Amino acid sequence: MSDRAESRDVPADVAPDAVLSVRNLRVDFPSDDGLVHAVDGVSFDVFENEVVGIVGESGSGKSVTSMAIMGLLPKRARIEGDVYFRGLPMAGMPDKDLRRLRGARIAMVFQDALTALDPVYTVGDQIAEAITVHDKGIDKRVLRERVVELLNLVGIPDPHQRVDQYPHEYSGGMRQRAMIAMSIANEPDVLIADEPTTALDVTIQAQVLEVMERIQERTNSAIVLITHDLGVVAGVADRVIVMYAGRAVEVGNVDQIFYEPQHPYTLGLLASLPRLDEERRDVRLHRIKGQPPSLLHVPPGCAFHPRCEFAHCPDPCSTEIPQLRALDELDHVAACHFSEEVVKLRPDDLKTEAL
């Protein structure tokens, strides 16, 4: 199957050199209480050798977006929109073709390494299975050497012994690295990492991120990094997508997002972070008031307006859904009616003196 065999129907707005393109992705889940709008019109491109960070609070739609891309959502999920891998439309693709892509060309590091690994099989056997699914004729000796090599690549100590151990014999950080080894076993073009540093201490987090950087240098793969940790994004990402209530509310490169935020939600997230270079110690970190909305009943207009300090109600914030738009640079867009006001402020402007 050629990467471009089905690309003749690709829309004109899909970049021809993009490894992964998502267009107007919507995901709803029927429930007893109504329809859960988990993802609402998300679009983005990922290019070769690029790290795209997707950030936002829990429930913003980050993980559902990644699962929809991989085709791993349950059948009850209602999915609209398009996903293209190197111009090849994945929506409606036969299962056999999708399985050929998944794990080989597009791979995923799942959020909880302990539950993602099967406790009754050795770690080595599980990594080997990821290889043999796509290369059934590989020699057993070569296969074992490949698994040991992968464990060594991700920094597992004594890989020749560890290859025959079970998941419970690995620490949390080692299990996460083993999951990364499994995902890169076939050197995919796109690696989606869903919260790869969650529940790990900062030292192990740094090691996991170093592993991902080393892998990218070796394979030139594109990485989609899903996280709620802005510090992680600042250290490794090239571009950032900020999500709120299932929508992308701001998109830009790392410098634009961190130094010139144009959406109140992004500004609030940055103001809530402690800074080691802060000269004043008598300041209180900013707190975004309220709670994320229920995806069953997303507020009308801008979903962030009940928590926003810039909201002008009753309109337009509570009546009109703002679209992504650029103020100055075309590659920096935000979905806010009053981005011109937000961009004048810096995160430190929202901090107050400590009591």
C-alpha positions as CSV (number, residue, x, y, z in Angstrom):
1,M,0.0,0.0,0.0
2,S,1.6,3.3,-1.1
3,D,1.6,6.2,1.3
4,R,0.0,8.4,-1.4
5,A,-2.2,5.7,-2.9
6,E,-5.3,7.3,-1.6
7,S,-4.1,10.9,-1.3
8,R,-6.0,12.3,-4.3
9,D,-8.9,13.4,-2.2
10,V,-6.8,15.2,0.4
11,P,-8.1,18.8,1.0
12,A,-6.0,21.7,-0.3
13,D,-5.3,23.0,3.3
14,V,-3.4,19.8,4.3
15,A,0.3,20.5,4.1
16,P,1.9,18.2,1.5
17,D,5.0,17.7,3.7
18,A,3.1,17.0,6.9
19,V,3.6,13.5,8.4
20,L,0.3,13.7,10.3
21,S,-2.6,16.0,9.6
22,V,-5.8,16.3,11.7
23,R,-8.8,18.2,10.3
24,N,-11.9,19.3,12.2
25,L,-11.8,16.2,14.5
26,R,-14.9,15.8,16.6
27,V,-15.6,13.0,19.1
28,D,-18.8,12.5,21.1
29,F,-19.7,9.8,23.6
30,P,-23.4,8.9,24.2
31,S,-24.2,8.6,27.9
32,D,-27.3,8.2,30.1
33,D,-27.1,11.9,30.8
34,G,-26.6,13.1,27.3
35,L,-23.9,13.5,24.7
36,V,-20.4,14.1,26.0
37,H,-18.6,16.5,23.6
38,A,-15.0,15.3,24.2
39,V,-13.3,16.8,21.2
40,D,-14.8,19.7,19.2
41,G,-13.2,20.6,15.9
42,V,-9.5,20.2,16.5
43,S,-7.1,20.6,13.5
44,F,-3.3,20.5,13.4
45,D,-0.3,19.3,11.4
46,V,2.8,17.5,12.6
47,F,6.0,17.6,10.5
48,E,9.0,15.4,10.4
49,N,11.5,15.7,13.3
50,E,9.1,18.0,15.1
51,V,7.8,17.8,18.7
52,V,4.3,19.1,19.1
53,G,3.1,19.5,22.7
54,I,-0.6,19.3,23.5
55,V,-1.4,20.8,27.0
56,G,-4.4,21.4,29.1
57,E,-6.2,20.4,32.2
58,S,-7.6,16.9,32.7
59,G,-10.8,16.5,30.6
60,S,-9.7,19.0,27.9
61,G,-9.7,16.3,25.3
62,K,-6.0,15.6,24.9
63,S,-6.0,11.9,25.3
64,V,-9.2,11.4,23.4
65,T,-7.7,13.2,20.4
66,S,-4.7,10.8,20.4
67,M,-6.9,7.7,20.8
68,A,-9.1,8.9,17.9
69,I,-6.0,9.4,15.7
70,M,-4.9,5.8,16.5
71,G,-8.4,4.4,15.9
72,L,-8.5,3.0,19.4
73,L,-11.8,4.5,20.7
74,P,-14.7,2.2,21.5
75,K,-17.4,1.6,18.9
76,R,-19.9,3.8,20.7
77,A,-17.8,6.9,20.1
78,R,-19.1,9.1,17.4
79,I,-16.2,10.4,15.3
80,E,-16.2,13.1,12.7
81,G,-13.4,14.8,10.8
82,D,-10.3,13.5,9.0
83,V,-6.9,12.2,9.9
84,Y,-4.2,11.9,7.2
85,F,-0.9,10.1,7.5
86,R,1.5,11.4,4.8
87,G,-1.5,12.3,2.8
88,L,-3.2,8.9,3.3
89,P,-6.7,9.3,4.7
90,M,-7.1,7.1,7.8
91,A,-10.9,7.6,8.2
92,G,-12.7,4.6,6.9
93,M,-9.5,2.7,6.3
94,P,-10.0,-1.2,6.5
95,D,-8.9,-2.7,9.7
96,K,-6.1,-4.7,8.1
97,D,-4.6,-1.5,6.6
98,L,-5.0,0.4,9.9
99,R,-3.2,-2.4,11.8
100,R,-0.4,-2.2,9.3
101,L,0.1,1.5,10.1
102,R,-0.5,1.2,13.8
103,G,2.7,0.2,15.7
104,A,4.8,0.4,12.6
105,R,4.3,3.9,11.2
106,I,2.3,5.5,14.0
107,A,3.0,4.3,17.5
108,M,1.8,5.4,21.0
109,V,3.2,5.4,24.5
110,F,0.2,4.9,26.8
111,Q,-0.4,6.9,29.9
112,D,-0.2,4.2,32.6
113,A,2.8,1.9,32.0
114,L,1.8,-0.5,34.8
115,T,-1.6,-1.3,33.4
116,A,-0.4,-1.1,29.7
117,L,2.1,-3.9,30.3
118,D,0.7,-7.5,30.7
119,P,1.8,-8.9,34.1
120,V,2.0,-12.5,32.9
121,Y,4.5,-12.0,30.1
122,T,8.1,-10.8,30.4
123,V,8.9,-7.3,29.2
124,G,11.1,-8.8,26.5
125,D,8.3,-11.0,25.2
126,Q,6.0,-8.0,25.0
127,I,8.5,-5.9,23.1
128,A,9.3,-8.8,20.8
129,E,5.6,-9.2,20.0
130,A,5.4,-5.6,18.8
131,I,8.1,-6.5,16.3
132,T,6.8,-9.8,15.1
133,V,3.4,-8.5,14.4
134,H,4.9,-6.5,11.6
135,D,7.8,-8.9,10.8
136,K,6.8,-12.5,11.2
137,G,9.8,-13.9,9.5
138,I,12.5,-12.4,11.8
139,D,15.0,-14.9,13.3
140,K,14.6,-15.6,17.0
141,R,18.2,-14.8,17.8
142,V,18.1,-11.5,15.8
143,L,14.8,-10.7,17.5
144,R,16.2,-11.1,21.0
145,E,19.2,-9.0,20.1
146,R,16.9,-6.3,18.8
147,V,14.9,-6.3,22.1
148,V,18.1,-6.1,24.2
149,E,19.3,-3.2,21.9
150,L,16.0,-1.4,22.4
151,L,16.1,-1.8,26.2
152,N,19.7,-0.5,26.2
153,L,18.6,2.5,23.9
154,V,16.0,3.6,26.4
155,G,18.4,3.4,29.3
156,I,17.4,0.1,31.0
157,P,20.4,-1.1,33.1
158,D,21.6,-4.7,32.5
159,P,19.3,-5.2,29.5
160,H,20.5,-8.8,29.0
161,Q,19.1,-9.7,32.4
162,R,16.1,-7.3,32.4
163,V,14.8,-8.7,29.1
164,D,13.6,-11.8,30.9
165,Q,12.0,-10.0,33.9
166,Y,8.3,-9.2,34.4
167,P,6.7,-5.8,34.7
168,H,6.4,-6.0,38.5
169,E,10.2,-6.4,38.7
170,Y,10.7,-3.0,37.0
171,S,10.4,0.4,38.8
172,G,7.9,3.0,37.6
173,G,10.5,4.8,35.5
174,M,11.8,1.6,34.0
175,R,8.3,0.5,33.0
176,Q,7.7,3.8,31.3
177,R,11.0,3.4,29.4
178,A,10.1,-0.1,28.5
179,M,6.8,1.2,27.0
180,I,8.8,3.7,25.0
181,A,11.1,0.8,23.8
182,M,8.0,-1.1,22.6
183,S,6.6,2.0,20.8
184,I,9.8,2.6,18.9
185,A,10.5,-1.0,18.1
186,N,9.6,-0.5,14.4
187,E,11.0,3.0,14.2
188,P,7.7,4.8,13.5
189,D,7.3,8.0,11.6
190,V,5.0,9.4,14.4
191,L,5.3,8.8,18.1
192,I,2.3,9.8,20.3
193,A,3.3,10.0,23.9
194,D,0.4,10.3,26.3
195,E,1.5,11.8,29.6
196,P,4.8,9.9,29.5
197,T,6.1,11.6,32.7
198,T,3.0,11.3,34.9
199,A,3.6,10.1,38.5
200,L,7.4,10.0,38.0
201,D,9.8,12.1,40.1
202,V,11.6,14.9,38.4
203,T,14.9,12.9,38.0
204,I,13.1,10.1,36.2
205,Q,11.1,12.6,34.2
206,A,14.3,14.1,32.9
207,Q,15.6,10.7,32.0
208,V,12.4,9.8,30.1
209,L,12.5,13.0,28.1
210,E,16.2,12.5,27.4
211,V,15.4,9.1,26.0
212,M,12.7,10.6,23.7
213,E,15.1,13.3,22.4
214,R,17.8,10.6,21.7
215,I,15.2,8.5,19.8
216,Q,14.2,11.5,17.7
217,E,17.8,12.2,16.8
218,R,18.2,8.7,15.7
219,T,15.0,8.2,13.7
220,N,13.9,11.7,12.7
221,S,10.4,10.8,13.9
222,A,7.7,13.3,14.7
223,I,6.5,13.3,18.3
224,V,3.2,14.4,19.7
225,L,3.7,15.0,23.4
226,I,0.5,15.1,25.5
227,T,0.9,16.5,29.0
228,H,-0.4,18.9,31.6
229,D,3.1,19.8,32.6
230,L,4.1,23.1,31.0
231,G,7.7,22.7,32.2
232,V,8.0,19.5,30.2
233,V,6.7,21.3,27.1
234,A,9.0,24.2,27.5
235,G,12.0,21.8,27.5
236,V,11.3,19.7,24.5
237,A,8.5,21.0,22.3
238,D,8.8,23.0,19.1
239,R,5.1,24.0,18.8
240,V,2.3,24.0,21.5
241,I,-1.4,23.4,21.2
242,V,-3.4,24.6,24.3
243,M,-6.7,22.8,24.7
244,Y,-9.7,23.6,26.8
245,A,-13.1,21.9,26.8
246,G,-12.3,19.9,23.7
247,R,-11.1,22.8,21.6
248,A,-7.7,24.2,20.6
249,V,-7.7,27.7,22.2
250,E,-4.2,28.7,21.3
251,V,-1.5,27.4,18.9
252,G,2.0,28.7,18.5
253,N,5.7,27.9,18.9
254,V,7.2,27.6,22.4
255,D,8.5,31.2,22.6
256,Q,5.1,32.6,21.4
257,I,3.1,30.6,23.9
258,F,5.4,31.3,26.9
259,Y,6.4,34.9,26.2
260,E,3.4,36.3,24.2
261,P,0.3,34.4,25.3
262,Q,-2.9,35.6,23.6
263,H,-5.6,33.6,25.3
264,P,-6.6,34.2,29.0
265,Y,-6.5,30.4,29.7
266,T,-2.8,30.2,28.5
267,L,-2.0,33.3,30.5
268,G,-3.6,31.8,33.6
269,L,-1.8,28.5,33.3
270,L,1.6,30.3,33.0
271,A,0.8,32.6,35.9
272,S,0.1,29.6,38.1
273,L,3.6,28.2,37.7
274,P,6.3,28.9,40.3
275,R,9.5,30.4,38.9
276,L,13.0,29.8,40.3
277,D,14.2,33.2,38.8
278,E,11.5,35.1,40.7
279,E,13.1,38.0,42.5
280,R,10.2,38.7,44.8
281,R,9.2,36.0,47.3
282,D,6.1,37.8,48.6
283,V,3.9,37.0,45.6
284,R,1.0,34.6,45.4
285,L,0.7,32.3,42.4
286,H,-2.3,33.0,40.2
287,R,-5.3,30.7,40.5
288,I,-7.8,30.2,37.7
289,K,-11.1,30.6,39.3
290,G,-13.8,27.9,39.1
291,Q,-13.6,24.4,37.6
292,P,-13.4,23.1,34.0
293,P,-16.8,22.7,32.5
294,S,-18.8,19.5,32.2
295,L,-18.4,18.2,28.6
296,L,-22.1,17.3,28.8
297,H,-23.1,20.9,29.2
298,V,-20.4,23.1,27.6
299,P,-21.2,26.8,28.3
300,P,-22.5,28.7,25.3
301,G,-20.1,31.0,23.4
302,C,-16.5,30.8,24.6
303,A,-16.4,27.7,27.0
304,F,-13.8,29.6,29.2
305,H,-15.9,32.7,29.7
306,P,-17.3,31.7,33.2
307,R,-13.7,31.5,34.5
308,C,-12.3,34.4,32.4
309,E,-11.2,37.7,33.9
310,F,-11.4,39.3,30.4
311,A,-15.0,38.1,29.6
312,H,-17.4,40.8,28.4
313,C,-20.9,39.4,29.1
314,P,-23.7,39.1,28.0
315,D,-21.8,39.2,24.6
316,P,-19.8,38.3,22.7
317,C,-18.1,35.9,25.1
318,S,-21.3,34.2,26.3
319,T,-22.9,34.1,22.9
320,E,-20.3,33.7,20.1
321,I,-17.7,30.9,19.9
322,P,-14.4,32.6,19.1
323,Q,-12.4,31.2,16.2
324,L,-8.7,30.8,16.0
325,R,-7.2,34.0,14.6
326,A,-3.8,35.6,14.3
327,L,-2.9,39.1,15.6
328,D,0.6,39.5,14.1
329,E,2.3,36.3,13.2
330,L,0.3,33.8,11.1
331,D,1.7,30.8,12.9
332,H,0.4,32.1,16.3
333,V,-3.3,31.9,16.6
334,A,-5.7,32.2,19.6
335,A,-9.5,31.7,20.0
336,C,-10.4,34.8,22.0
337,H,-12.5,37.8,21.3
338,F,-10.2,40.0,23.2
339,S,-6.7,38.7,22.3
340,E,-5.6,42.3,21.8
341,E,-6.1,43.0,25.5
342,V,-4.6,39.7,26.7
343,V,-1.3,40.0,24.7
344,K,-0.5,43.3,26.6
345,L,-0.2,41.3,29.8
346,R,2.5,38.9,31.1
347,P,1.9,36.0,33.6
348,D,3.6,38.0,36.4
349,D,0.9,40.7,36.0
350,L,-1.7,38.3,37.3
351,K,0.2,37.5,40.5
352,T,-0.7,39.2,43.7
353,E,1.1,39.9,47.0
354,A,1.1,37.1,49.5
355,L,-1.0,37.7,52.6
